[in-house]
């Protein structure tokens, strides 16, 4: 994967002294040279369904984060 905005921003909380988890996701560097969107099979990259699943799996509140870290 190519580094992108998330890679640049992810260390910022730790650099500022905050002890918070950071979740990264991305897609591999690949693009079919001659294909339409419908011709590209679902691969390891982000899709709306995968993105929604990742987002909903993240704790929503500080209390949930604290609870998750004590388990």
C-alpha positions in Angstrom: 0.0 0.0 0.0 1.1 3.5 -0.6 1.3 5.9 2.3 -1.4 8.4 2.3 -3.1 11.0 4.5 -3.9 8.4 7.2 -0.3 7.3 7.4 0.8 10.9 7.9 -1.9 11.7 10.5 -2.0 8.5 12.5 1.1 9.2 14.6 -0.2 12.6 15.7 -2.1 11.5 18.8 0.9 9.6 20.2 3.2 12.4 19.3 1.0 14.7 21.3 1.1 12.3 24.3 -2.4 10.9 23.9 -2.8 7.2 24.6 -5.6 6.3 22.1 -5.9 3.5 19.6 -5.7 4.4 15.9 -7.3 2.1 13.3 -5.8 2.2 9.8 -7.4 0.8 6.6 -6.6 1.3 3.0 -6.3 -0.3 -0.4 -3.5 -1.8 -2.3 -1.9 0.1 -5.2 -3.5 -1.5 -8.1 -5.7 -0.3 -10.9 -6.9 -2.2 -13.9 -5.7 -0.4 -17.0 -8.8 -0.8 -19.1 -11.9 -1.6 -17.1 -15.1 0.1 -16.0 -16.2 0.1 -12.3 -18.5 -2.8 -12.9 -15.7 -4.9 -14.4 -13.5 -4.7 -11.3 -14.1 -7.6 -9.0 -14.3 -6.9 -5.3 -10.8 -7.4 -3.9 -9.0 -6.4 -0.8 -9.6 -2.7 -1.3 -12.4 -0.7 0.3 -16.0 -1.2 -0.7 -19.0 0.6 0.8 -20.0 -2.6 2.7 -16.4 -3.2 4.0 -16.0 0.5 5.0 -19.4 0.5 6.9 -18.4 -2.7 8.7 -15.1 -1.3 9.8 -16.7 1.9 11.0 -19.4 0.2 12.9 -16.9 -2.1 14.5 -15.1 0.8 16.1 -16.0 1.9 19.6 -18.3 4.9 19.5 -17.5 6.5 22.8 -14.6 7.1 25.2 -16.3 4.7 27.7 -16.4 2.0 25.1 -12.8 2.5 24.3 -11.9 2.2 28.0 -14.0 -0.9 28.4 -12.4 -2.5 25.3 -8.9 -1.8 26.6 -9.6 -3.5 30.0 -10.8 -6.8 28.5 
